[in-house]
């Protein structure tokens, strides 16, 4: 079974689909295990995002009204993904991503579950506006080459400017 | 006018020549002294980090889980690996900003003491995870969290593609520490690295005093 890459959206939406006081823990697990079928392929929320959702629900209770609203947005998300038909969820079209991002904004604006979409991640917020978690890819870039090349280029540029200005000053002085 | 044109021309020529030689000079300095540069960068970062306040996480021994998570982006402990002279702060979260200051913790994984996978990424800089590949089976890793001290023993290690998510299982059958960094760890590869060096360690002890 394939794992959803664009899980930030759905994880944020899945988080609010339960009324904790009405459902058992077993019901909750079943909800997170639900799949989306795109072109005959099944997709599921990753185990890491399920864990994040568990942690969020352990901290916050979501009302039944909010659950209903979020459930509708989840159905809309599934319809959007199915309509696009893109099996590689890292290659969704910009218009699809925009529609999915709007769903997160709608949930955030109309329920107690707050989140924002940034470049490359969905940030789930605490009730005080601080970050609860950033939902991104599991494996991070932990090399340093790009930053070091930038440092080299930056230092070289500064040296160049200083040197050039000194030469110009010397030329001006000699002409005067 | 003639002087101004001459000055502008001199300026432009000198920009090109100076940039060329400055680039060669700085690049040579960097490659000859990369280890020293990275060492002192890491030292400065660690000095900044050691001044930051730890966030309180609350652990329940009965439930074997945290009932109050550390704040995202905040330090919640220290990771120590005697074999490679490593002692670094451990942060909840693993975005790029957090990884500049120490070892991160993937928020979708478990915490020490919860009995599941604990995923810890770190840069391959000098003073961070640049010696991760020296760890062998049996080496010890200690995590001193603000709610307890946990000891792990290295069990295995391997190189994987960054897309091999099965190498980073989120499970709760056993407490498994998964540390990773970009590979190759040395500087022979230019640009973005697509492989990770991963070390797996199993819990062998805990103390909650």
Boltz contact constraints between the chains, C-beta under 6 A:
constraints:
  - contact:
      token1: [A, 47]
      token2: [B, 170]
      max_distance: 6.0
  - contact:
      token1: [A, 48]
      token2: [B, 108]
      max_distance: 6.0
  - contact:
      token1: [A, 48]
      token2: [B, 170]
      max_distance: 6.0
  - contact:
      token1: [A, 49]
      token2: [B, 108]
      max_distance: 6.0
  - contact:
      token1: [A, 51]
      token2: [B, 108]
      max_distance: 6.0
  - contact:
      token1: [A, 52]
      token2: [B, 108]
      max_distance: 6.0
  - contact:
      token1: [A, 131]
      token2: [B, 72]
      max_distance: 6.0
  - contact:
      token1: [A, 133]
      token2: [B, 72]
      max_distance: 6.0
  - contact:
      token1: [A, 133]
      token2: [B, 107]
      max_distance: 6.0
  - contact:
      token1: [A, 134]
      token2: [B, 95]
      max_distance: 6.0
  - contact:
      token1: [A, 138]
      token2: [B, 165]
      max_distance: 6.0
  - contact:
      token1: [A, 138]
      token2: [B, 168]
      max_distance: 6.0
  - contact:
      token1: [A, 139]
      token2: [B, 162]
      max_distance: 6.0
  - contact:
      token1: [A, 140]
      token2: [B, 94]
      max_distance: 6.0
  - contact:
      token1: [A, 140]
      token2: [B, 121]
      max_distance: 6.0
  - contact:
      token1: [A, 142]
      token2: [B, 121]
      max_distance: 6.0
  - contact:
      token1: [A, 142]
      token2: [B, 123]
      max_distance: 6.0
  - contact:
      token1: [A, 142]
      token2: [B, 181]
      max_distance: 6.0
  - contact:
      token1: [A, 142]
      token2: [B, 182]
      max_distance: 6.0
  - contact:
      token1: [A, 143]
      token2: [B, 182]
      max_distance: 6.0
  - contact:
      token1: [A, 143]
      token2: [B, 193]
      max_distance: 6.0
  - contact:
      token1: [A, 144]
      token2: [B, 123]
      max_distance: 6.0
  - contact:
      token1: [A, 144]
      token2: [B, 125]
      max_distance: 6.0
  - contact:
      token1: [A, 152]
      token2: [B, 26]
      max_distance: 6.0
  - contact:
      token1: [A, 152]
      token2: [B, 27]
      max_distance: 6.0
  - contact:
      token1: [A, 152]
      token2: [B, 30]
      max_distance: 6.0
  - contact:
      token1: [A, 155]
      token2: [B, 26]
      max_distance: 6.0
  - contact:
      token1: [A, 156]
      token2: [B, 22]
      max_distance: 6.0
  - contact:
      token1: [A, 156]
      token2: [B, 23]
      max_distance: 6.0
  - contact:
      token1: [A, 156]
      token2: [B, 26]
      max_distance: 6.0
  - contact:
      token1: [A, 159]
      token2: [B, 22]
      max_distance: 6.0
  - contact:
      token1: [A, 160]
      token2: [B, 18]
      max_distance: 6.0
  - contact:
      token1: [A, 160]
      token2: [B, 19]
      max_distance: 6.0
  - contact:
      token1: [A, 160]
      token2: [B, 22]
      max_distance: 6.0
  - contact:
      token1: [A, 163]
      token2: [B, 18]
      max_distance: 6.0
  - contact:
      token1: [A, 164]
      token2: [B, 11]
      max_distance: 6.0
  - contact:
      token1: [A, 164]
      token2: [B, 14]
      max_distance: 6.0
  - contact:
      token1: [A, 164]
      token2: [B, 15]
      max_distance: 6.0
  - contact:
      token1: [A, 164]
      token2: [B, 18]
      max_distance: 6.0
  - contact:
      token1: [A, 167]
      token2: [B, 14]
      max_distance: 6.0
  - contact:
      token1: [A, 168]
      token2: [B, 7]
      max_distance: 6.0
  - contact:
      token1: [A, 168]
      token2: [B, 11]
      max_distance: 6.0
  - contact:
      token1: [A, 171]
      token2: [B, 7]
      max_distance: 6.0
  - contact:
      token1: [A, 171]
      token2: [B, 10]
      max_distance: 6.0
  - contact:
      token1: [A, 175]
      token2: [B, 3]
      max_distance: 6.0
